[in-house]
Amino acid sequence: MQLHEIKPKHKKKTKKRIGRGGKRGTYSGRGMKGQKSRAGKSFEPIIRGFIKRYPKLRGYKFGSKGELVFIINLKTLQEKFDDNAVISPMVLLDKKLIHKIKGKMPLVKILGEGDVSKKFVVKCCKISKQAEEKIIKAGGEVKKSKVKKTESKK
């Protein structure tokens, strides 16, 4: 037996051609009105409805770009640090009070909840006015580091 000698076992079934005269006239088994009776009209794909429900975002980069900030209260610093301790983000990372987020060092903000009796030297941290007043009142020191902004050259 060779390839050109092979014949199909079943006959091909032809597609029913509706509305060409003959026994099925006028509506040709489709009913009278509606989407199903029309030629070429089909139902909306389900996935289109899902796509339409999604919000329209402005590009792939769209989203909030909030800063990564860790909040630490003065009562935590009072418990974890000794007198005359220098507090900076690296020291807080070593003491495991903060952690890196996606490999980046976050900003640290010190808030004024709790009392302070120890002297602290705070560096490279954001600090609330109330916390700053309490640290200075206890005899500590707050060194604010200014972030350098690059100016555009004209």
C-alpha positions in Angstrom: 0.0 0.0 0.0 1.3 3.4 -0.9 0.3 6.9 0.1 -1.7 7.7 -3.1 -3.8 4.6 -2.5 -5.2 5.6 0.9 -8.8 6.7 1.0 -10.8 8.2 3.9 -13.1 5.9 5.8 -15.9 8.4 6.1 -17.3 11.0 3.7 -16.7 14.7 4.4 -19.7 16.4 5.9 -20.5 19.7 4.2 -21.5 22.8 6.2 -25.2 23.5 6.2 -25.9 26.6 4.0 -28.9 28.3 5.5 -31.2 30.7 3.6 -30.6 29.7 0.0 -34.2 28.6 -0.9 -35.5 25.1 -0.8 -37.4 23.7 2.2 -36.2 26.2 4.7 -37.2 29.6 3.5 -37.7 33.1 5.1 -36.0 32.7 8.5 -34.2 29.4 7.7 -34.4 28.0 11.2 -32.8 31.0 12.9 -35.9 32.6 14.3 -37.1 36.1 13.6 -35.0 38.8 15.2 -32.0 39.2 17.4 -28.2 38.7 17.2 -28.4 35.0 16.5 -30.6 35.6 13.4 -28.1 38.0 11.8 -25.4 37.0 9.4 -21.8 37.7 10.5 -22.8 38.8 14.0 -21.4 36.8 16.8 -21.3 37.2 20.6 -18.7 39.3 22.3 -15.7 37.2 23.5 -15.7 36.9 27.3 -12.1 38.1 27.6 -13.1 41.5 26.1 -15.3 42.1 29.1 -12.4 41.4 31.4 -10.0 43.7 29.5 -12.6 46.6 29.6 -12.9 46.3 33.3 -9.2 46.9 34.0 -8.2 50.4 34.8 -6.5 52.4 32.1 -3.0 53.1 33.5 -0.5 55.6 32.0 2.2 53.3 30.9 4.1 50.4 32.6 5.9 52.8 34.9 2.7 54.2 36.4 2.3 53.9 40.2 3.1 55.7 43.4 6.7 56.4 44.0 6.6 56.8 47.8 9.8 56.8 49.8 10.7 53.8 51.8 10.6 55.1 55.4 11.1 53.2 58.7 9.5 54.8 61.7 11.2 54.4 65.1 10.0 55.9 68.4 12.2 57.3 71.1 11.1 54.7 73.6 12.6 52.0 71.4 15.9 53.9 71.3 15.8 54.4 75.1 15.5 50.6 75.5 18.0 49.4 72.9 20.8 51.9 73.2 23.3 53.0 75.9 24.1 56.5 77.1 26.1 58.6 74.5 25.3 56.2 71.7 25.5 57.4 68.1 22.3 56.5 66.2 22.4 56.3 62.4 20.6 54.0 59.8 23.7 51.7 59.7 23.7 51.2 63.5 19.9 50.6 63.5 20.5 48.0 60.7 23.2 46.2 62.8 20.8 46.2 65.9 18.1 44.7 63.6 15.6 47.5 64.3 15.3 48.1 60.6 16.0 46.0 57.5 16.8 46.7 53.8 13.9 46.8 51.4 14.6 45.2 48.0 18.4 45.6 48.8 18.1 49.4 49.3 18.7 51.2 52.6 15.5 52.9 53.6 15.1 56.4 55.2 14.6 56.4 58.9 12.4 58.8 60.8 12.5 59.1 64.6 9.2 60.1 66.2 8.8 61.5 69.7 6.7 58.8 71.4 8.2 58.0 74.9 10.6 59.8 77.2 14.4 60.1 76.9 16.8 60.2 79.8 20.0 59.1 77.9 22.1 61.3 75.7 22.0 60.3 72.0 23.8 61.6 68.9 21.4 61.2 66.0 22.9 61.3 62.5 21.5 60.9 58.9 17.9 60.4 60.1 14.7 62.4 59.6 13.4 63.5 63.0 10.2 65.1 64.2 10.2 68.4 66.1 8.9 66.8 69.3 11.6 64.0 69.2 14.3 66.6 68.4 13.3 68.7 71.4 13.3 65.7 73.8 16.7 64.6 72.7 18.2 68.1 73.1 16.5 68.5 76.4 18.1 65.2 77.6 21.5 66.6 76.6 21.8 64.8 73.3 22.6 66.1 69.8 20.9 66.0 66.4 23.1 66.3 63.3 21.0 66.9 60.2 22.5 65.9 56.9 21.3 67.8 53.9 20.6 65.9 50.8 22.5 67.4 47.9 20.3 68.3 44.9 22.0 68.4 41.6 21.2 71.6 39.7 20.6 71.4 36.0 23.2 73.3 33.9 21.9 75.8 31.4 
